[in-house]
Amino acid sequence: MGSTSTSTSNRAIHEAATLAKIDKRVSMHTLRHSFATHLLEQKVDIRVIQVMLGHKKLETTALYTQVATEVLREVINPLETLPTK
């Protein structure tokens, strides 16, 4: 399978955005960011997302968690579920 150049990828993304009538600016970064955010919202483990995005450091992938605030709000602290006396 051959590789796709950055300019070819960007052109394809811009054409897809135009066809979808998306008025916002889009880029490869937008696509990667949306992909990671949607995976986080589906509760995919962040380490899996790290591998899929090719990040060497988990901290880089963790930047996407700032956007997925709804998912983070749903996380229940196990200490909060302990019975109270």
N, CA, C and O atoms as a GROMACS GRO file, in nm:
protein
  340
    1MET      N    1   0.084  -0.117   0.000
    1MET     CA    2   0.000   0.000   0.000
    1MET      C    3   0.089   0.124   0.000
    1MET      O    4   0.181   0.132   0.081
    2GLY      N    5   0.064   0.218  -0.087
    2GLY     CA    6   0.144   0.338  -0.097
    2GLY      C    7   0.106   0.441   0.008
    2GLY      O    8  -0.003   0.436   0.066
    3SER      N    9   0.198   0.534   0.032
    3SER     CA   10   0.171   0.638   0.130
    3SER      C   11   0.105   0.757   0.061
    3SER      O   12   0.116   0.775  -0.060
    4THR      N   13   0.036   0.836   0.139
    4THR     CA   14  -0.031   0.954   0.090
    4THR      C   15   0.044   1.076   0.140
    4THR      O   16   0.080   1.083   0.258
    5SER      N   17   0.067   1.171   0.053
    5SER     CA   18   0.139   1.291   0.095
    5SER      C   19   0.050   1.377   0.183
    5SER      O   20  -0.072   1.366   0.182
    6THR      N   21   0.115   1.463   0.259
    6THR     CA   22   0.042   1.554   0.347
    6THR      C   23  -0.049   1.645   0.267
    6THR      O   24  -0.164   1.668   0.306
    7SER      N   25   0.000   1.697   0.155
    7SER     CA   26  -0.083   1.788   0.075
    7SER      C   27  -0.203   1.715   0.016
    7SER      O   28  -0.312   1.773   0.006
    8THR      N   29  -0.186   1.590  -0.024
    8THR     CA   30  -0.298   1.511  -0.077
    8THR      C   31  -0.400   1.485   0.033
    8THR      O   32  -0.521   1.495   0.009
    9SER      N   33  -0.353   1.454   0.152
    9SER     CA   34  -0.443   1.431   0.266
    9SER      C   35  -0.520   1.557   0.301
    9SER      O   36  -0.641   1.554   0.321
   10ASN      N   37  -0.449   1.670   0.308
   10ASN     CA   38  -0.515   1.797   0.340
   10ASN      C   39  -0.618   1.834   0.234
   10ASN      O   40  -0.726   1.884   0.267
   11ARG      N   41  -0.586   1.812   0.108
   11ARG     CA   42  -0.680   1.841  -0.001
   11ARG      C   43  -0.806   1.756   0.015
   11ARG      O   44  -0.918   1.805  -0.001
   12ALA      N   45  -0.788   1.628   0.046
   12ALA     CA   46  -0.902   1.538   0.063
   12ALA      C   47  -0.989   1.581   0.181
   12ALA      O   48  -1.112   1.576   0.173
   13ILE      N   49  -0.925   1.622   0.290
   13ILE     CA   50  -1.000   1.668   0.407
   13ILE      C   51  -1.079   1.795   0.374
   13ILE      O   52  -1.195   1.806   0.412
   14HIS      N   53  -1.018   1.889   0.304
   14HIS     CA   54  -1.087   2.013   0.268
   14HIS      C   55  -1.204   1.985   0.175
   14HIS      O   56  -1.311   2.044   0.189
   15GLU      N   57  -1.184   1.894   0.079
   15GLU     CA   58  -1.293   1.859  -0.013
   15GLU      C   59  -1.407   1.792   0.062
   15GLU      O   60  -1.524   1.821   0.035
   16ALA      N   61  -1.375   1.703   0.155
   16ALA     CA   62  -1.479   1.636   0.234
   16ALA      C   63  -1.556   1.737   0.320
   16ALA      O   64  -1.678   1.728   0.333
   17ALA      N   65  -1.484   1.832   0.377
   17ALA     CA   66  -1.549   1.936   0.458
   17ALA      C   67  -1.642   2.022   0.373
   17ALA      O   68  -1.752   2.058   0.416
   18THR      N   69  -1.598   2.054   0.253
   18THR     CA   70  -1.682   2.132   0.161
   18THR      C   71  -1.808   2.054   0.124
   18THR      O   72  -1.918   2.109   0.127
   19LEU      N   73  -1.792   1.927   0.090
   19LEU     CA   74  -1.908   1.844   0.055
   19LEU      C   75  -2.004   1.828   0.173
   19LEU      O   76  -2.125   1.820   0.155
   20ALA      N   77  -1.949   1.823   0.294
   20ALA     CA   78  -2.031   1.809   0.414
   20ALA      C   79  -2.086   1.943   0.462
   20ALA      O   80  -2.159   1.950   0.560
   21LYS      N   81  -2.051   2.049   0.390
   21LYS     CA   82  -2.095   2.185   0.423
   21LYS      C   83  -2.051   2.228   0.564
   21LYS      O   84  -2.126   2.290   0.638
   22ILE      N   85  -1.928   2.191   0.596
   22ILE     CA   86  -1.869   2.232   0.723
   22ILE      C   87  -1.799   2.365   0.698
   22ILE      O   88  -1.708   2.375   0.615
   23ASP      N   89  -1.843   2.467   0.770
   23ASP     CA   90  -1.789   2.601   0.749
   23ASP      C   91  -1.663   2.628   0.830
   23ASP      O   92  -1.589   2.722   0.800
   24LYS      N   93  -1.637   2.548   0.931
   24LYS     CA   94  -1.519   2.568   1.014
   24LYS      C   95  -1.394   2.522   0.942
   24LYS      O   96  -1.399   2.441   0.850
   25ARG      N   97  -1.280   2.577   0.986
   25ARG     CA   98  -1.151   2.537   0.931
   25ARG      C   99  -1.121   2.395   0.975
   25ARG      O  100  -1.135   2.362   1.093
   26VAL      N  101  -1.080   2.310   0.884
   26VAL     CA  102  -1.045   2.173   0.917
   26VAL      C  103  -0.904   2.141   0.869
   26VAL      O  104  -0.853   2.202   0.774
   27SER      N  105  -0.842   2.045   0.937
   27SER     CA  106  -0.705   2.005   0.902
   27SER      C  107  -0.685   1.862   0.948
   27SER      O  108  -0.774   1.802   1.007
   28MET      N  109  -0.566   1.809   0.922
   28MET     CA  110  -0.532   1.675   0.970
   28MET      C  111  -0.538   1.674   1.123
   28MET      O  112  -0.583   1.577   1.183
   29HIS      N  113  -0.493   1.782   1.184
   29HIS     CA  114  -0.496   1.789   1.330
   29HIS      C  115  -0.641   1.784   1.380
   29HIS      O  116  -0.670   1.717   1.479
   30THR      N  117  -0.730   1.854   1.312
   30THR     CA  118  -0.873   1.852   1.349
   30THR      C  119  -0.926   1.709   1.344
   30THR      O  120  -0.998   1.666   1.433
   31LEU      N  121  -0.890   1.638   1.239
   31LEU     CA  122  -0.936   1.500   1.222
   31LEU      C  123  -0.881   1.411   1.333
   31LEU      O  124  -0.955   1.333   1.392
   32ARG      N  125  -0.753   1.421   1.361
   32ARG     CA  126  -0.691   1.341   1.468
   32ARG      C  127  -0.751   1.376   1.604
   32ARG      O  128  -0.777   1.287   1.686
   33HIS      N  129  -0.772   1.505   1.627
   33HIS     CA  130  -0.827   1.548   1.755
   33HIS      C  131  -0.970   1.496   1.772
   33HIS      O  132  -1.006   1.448   1.879
   34SER      N  133  -1.051   1.506   1.667
   34SER     CA  134  -1.189   1.456   1.672
   34SER      C  135  -1.190   1.305   1.693
   34SER      O  136  -1.269   1.254   1.773
   35PHE      N  137  -1.103   1.236   1.624
   35PHE     CA  138  -1.092   1.090   1.636
   35PHE      C  139  -1.062   1.052   1.781
   35PHE      O  140  -1.129   0.966   1.838
   36ALA      N  141  -0.961   1.115   1.839
   36ALA     CA  142  -0.921   1.084   1.977
   36ALA      C  143  -1.032   1.120   2.075
   36ALA      O  144  -1.059   1.044   2.169
   37THR      N  145  -1.096   1.234   2.055
   37THR     CA  146  -1.203   1.276   2.146
   37THR      C  147  -1.320   1.180   2.141
   37THR      O  148  -1.375   1.143   2.245
   38HIS      N  149  -1.358   1.138   2.021
   38HIS     CA  150  -1.470   1.043   2.009
   38HIS      C  151  -1.435   0.909   2.075
   38HIS      O  152  -1.521   0.847   2.138
   39LEU      N  153  -1.311   0.864   2.060
   39LEU     CA  154  -1.270   0.740   2.126
   39LEU      C  155  -1.277   0.755   2.277
   39LEU      O  156  -1.324   0.665   2.346
   40LEU      N  157  -1.231   0.867   2.328
   40LEU     CA  158  -1.239   0.892   2.473
   40LEU      C  159  -1.384   0.892   2.520
   40LEU      O  160  -1.415   0.837   2.625
   41GLU      N  161  -1.471   0.953   2.441
   41GLU     CA  162  -1.613   0.957   2.477
   41GLU      C  163  -1.677   0.819   2.476
   41GLU      O  164  -1.776   0.795   2.544
   42GLN      N  165  -1.619   0.728   2.398
   42GLN     CA  166  -1.667   0.589   2.395
   42GLN      C  167  -1.596   0.505   2.501
   42GLN      O  168  -1.610   0.383   2.505
   43LYS      N  169  -1.521   0.572   2.587
   43LYS     CA  170  -1.450   0.509   2.699
   43LYS      C  171  -1.339   0.412   2.657
   43LYS      O  172  -1.309   0.316   2.728
   44VAL      N  173  -1.280   0.438   2.542
   44VAL     CA  174  -1.163   0.360   2.499
   44VAL      C  175  -1.046   0.402   2.588
   44VAL      O  176  -1.025   0.520   2.614
   45ASP      N  177  -0.971   0.304   2.634
   45ASP     CA  178  -0.857   0.330   2.721
   45ASP      C  179  -0.759   0.426   2.653
   45ASP      O  180  -0.727   0.411   2.535
   46ILE      N  181  -0.713   0.524   2.728
   46ILE     CA  182  -0.625   0.627   2.672
   46ILE      C  183  -0.494   0.568   2.619
   46ILE      O  184  -0.434   0.623   2.527
   47ARG      N  185  -0.450   0.457   2.677
   47ARG     CA  186  -0.327   0.394   2.627
   47ARG      C  187  -0.348   0.333   2.489
   47ARG      O  188  -0.255   0.330   2.408
   48VAL      N  189  -0.468   0.286   2.461
   48VAL     CA  190  -0.501   0.235   2.327
   48VAL      C  191  -0.500   0.351   2.228
   48VAL      O  192  -0.446   0.338   2.118
   49ILE      N  193  -0.558   0.463   2.268
   49ILE     CA  194  -0.560   0.581   2.182
   49ILE      C  195  -0.417   0.629   2.157
   49ILE      O  196  -0.384   0.670   2.045
   50GLN      N  197  -0.334   0.624   2.259
   50GLN     CA  198  -0.194   0.663   2.246
   50GLN      C  199  -0.127   0.583   2.134
   50GLN      O  200  -0.058   0.640   2.049
   51VAL      N  201  -0.147   0.453   2.134
   51VAL     CA  202  -0.087   0.367   2.031
   51VAL      C  203  -0.145   0.400   1.894
   51VAL      O  204  -0.072   0.409   1.795
   52MET      N  205  -0.277   0.417   1.887
   52MET     CA  206  -0.342   0.445   1.759
   52MET      C  207  -0.293   0.576   1.697
   52MET      O  208  -0.281   0.587   1.575
   53LEU      N  209  -0.265   0.676   1.782
   53LEU     CA  210  -0.219   0.805   1.731
   53LEU      C  211  -0.068   0.810   1.712
   53LEU      O  212  -0.016   0.904   1.651
   54GLY      N  213   0.002   0.709   1.763
   54GLY     CA  214   0.146   0.704   1.747
   54GLY      C  215   0.222   0.798   1.839
   54GLY      O  216   0.334   0.839   1.809
   55HIS      N  217   0.160   0.832   1.953
   55HIS     CA  218   0.228   0.918   2.049
   55HIS      C  219   0.328   0.836   2.131
   55HIS      O  220   0.297   0.726   2.175
   56LYS      N  221   0.446   0.891   2.151
   56LYS     CA  222   0.545   0.823   2.233
   56LYS      C  223   0.516   0.843   2.382
   56LYS      O  224   0.541   0.754   2.463
   57LYS      N  225   0.463   0.960   2.416
   57LYS     CA  226   0.437   0.992   2.556
   57LYS      C  227   0.287   0.996   2.582
   57LYS      O  228   0.211   1.053   2.503
   58LEU      N  229   0.246   0.936   2.692
   58LEU     CA  230   0.105   0.938   2.730
   58LEU      C  231   0.058   1.081   2.756
   58LEU      O  232  -0.059   1.113   2.734
   59GLU      N  233   0.149   1.168   2.802
   59GLU     CA  234   0.113   1.307   2.829
   59GLU      C  235   0.060   1.377   2.704
   59GLU      O  236  -0.029   1.462   2.713
   60THR      N  237   0.115   1.342   2.589
   60THR     CA  238   0.068   1.402   2.463
   60THR      C  239  -0.076   1.362   2.437
   60THR      O  240  -0.159   1.446   2.400
   61THR      N  241  -0.107   1.236   2.455
   61THR     CA  242  -0.243   1.188   2.434
   61THR      C  243  -0.337   1.245   2.539
   61THR      O  244  -0.453   1.273   2.510
   62ALA      N  245  -0.287   1.263   2.660
   62ALA     CA  246  -0.370   1.314   2.770
   62ALA      C  247  -0.422   1.454   2.742
   62ALA      O  248  -0.521   1.495   2.802
   63LEU      N  249  -0.358   1.528   2.653
   63LEU     CA  250  -0.408   1.661   2.618
   63LEU      C  251  -0.550   1.654   2.564
   63LEU      O  252  -0.627   1.749   2.578
   64TYR      N  253  -0.586   1.542   2.501
   64TYR     CA  254  -0.720   1.527   2.445
   64TYR      C  255  -0.826   1.513   2.554
   64TYR      O  256  -0.944   1.535   2.527
   65THR      N  257  -0.786   1.476   2.673
   65THR     CA  258  -0.884   1.459   2.781
   65THR      C  259  -0.944   1.593   2.823
   65THR      O  260  -1.052   1.596   2.882
   66GLN      N  261  -0.876   1.701   2.795
   66GLN     CA  262  -0.929   1.833   2.829
   66GLN      C  263  -1.059   1.860   2.754
   66GLN      O  264  -1.144   1.934   2.803
   67VAL      N  265  -1.074   1.803   2.636
   67VAL     CA  266  -1.192   1.825   2.554
   67VAL      C  267  -1.304   1.730   2.596
   67VAL      O  268  -1.422   1.767   2.589
   68ALA      N  269  -1.271   1.611   2.638
   68ALA     CA  270  -1.371   1.509   2.670
   68ALA      C  271  -1.420   1.524   2.814
   68ALA      O  272  -1.417   1.428   2.891
   69THR      N  273  -1.464   1.643   2.849
   69THR     CA  274  -1.504   1.670   2.988
   69THR      C  275  -1.628   1.593   3.029
   69THR      O  276  -1.642   1.557   3.146
   70GLU      N  277  -1.719   1.567   2.937
   70GLU     CA  278  -1.842   1.494   2.970
   70GLU      C  279  -1.808   1.354   3.021
   70GLU      O  280  -1.866   1.307   3.119
   71VAL      N  281  -1.715   1.289   2.955
   71VAL     CA  282  -1.672   1.155   2.997
   71VAL      C  283  -1.608   1.162   3.135
   71VAL      O  284  -1.634   1.078   3.220
   72LEU      N  285  -1.524   1.261   3.156
   72LEU     CA  286  -1.456   1.272   3.284
   72LEU      C  287  -1.555   1.299   3.398
   72LEU      O  288  -1.534   1.252   3.510
   73ARG      N  289  -1.662   1.373   3.369
   73ARG     CA  290  -1.762   1.399   3.473
   73ARG      C  291  -1.836   1.272   3.513
   73ARG      O  292  -1.885   1.261   3.625
   74GLU      N  293  -1.844   1.176   3.420
   74GLU     CA  294  -1.916   1.052   3.447
   74GLU      C  295  -1.835   0.954   3.533
   74GLU      O  296  -1.890   0.860   3.589
   75VAL      N  297  -1.706   0.978   3.542
   75VAL     CA  298  -1.621   0.888   3.620
   75VAL      C  299  -1.655   0.904   3.767
   75VAL      O  300  -1.659   1.015   3.821
   76ILE      N  301  -1.680   0.792   3.831
   76ILE     CA  302  -1.716   0.793   3.972
   76ILE      C  303  -1.595   0.753   4.054
   76ILE      O  304  -1.534   0.649   4.032
   77ASN      N  305  -1.563   0.836   4.148
   77ASN     CA  306  -1.453   0.808   4.240
   77ASN      C  307  -1.495   0.690   4.327
   77ASN      O  308  -1.598   0.698   4.394
   78PRO      N  309  -1.419   0.582   4.329
   78PRO     CA  310  -1.457   0.466   4.409
   78PRO      C  311  -1.474   0.497   4.557
   78PRO      O  312  -1.550   0.430   4.626
   79LEU      N  313  -1.403   0.598   4.606
   79LEU     CA  314  -1.417   0.637   4.746
   79LEU      C  315  -1.554   0.697   4.775
   79LEU      O  316  -1.602   0.690   4.889
   80GLU      N  317  -1.618   0.755   4.672
   80GLU     CA  318  -1.750   0.814   4.691
   80GLU      C  319  -1.859   0.708   4.702
   80GLU      O  320  -1.970   0.738   4.747
   81THR      N  321  -1.831   0.588   4.662
   81THR     CA  322  -1.932   0.481   4.664
   81THR      C  323  -1.925   0.395   4.790
   81THR      O  324  -2.004   0.302   4.807
   82LEU      N  325  -1.831   0.426   4.877
   82LEU     CA  326  -1.820   0.351   5.002
   82LEU      C  327  -1.940   0.382   5.091
   82LEU      O  328  -1.986   0.497   5.097
   83PRO      N  329  -1.991   0.281   5.159
   83PRO     CA  330  -2.104   0.307   5.249
   83PRO      C  331  -2.063   0.400   5.362
   83PRO      O  332  -1.952   0.390   5.414
   84THR      N  333  -2.150   0.487   5.398
   84THR     CA  334  -2.123   0.578   5.510
   84THR      C  335  -2.192   0.526   5.636
   84THR      O  336  -2.296   0.461   5.630
   85LYS      N  337  -2.133   0.555   5.748
   85LYS     CA  338  -2.191   0.507   5.875
   85LYS      C  339  -2.279   0.611   5.937
   85LYS      O  340  -2.336   0.588   6.044
   0.00000   0.00000   0.00000
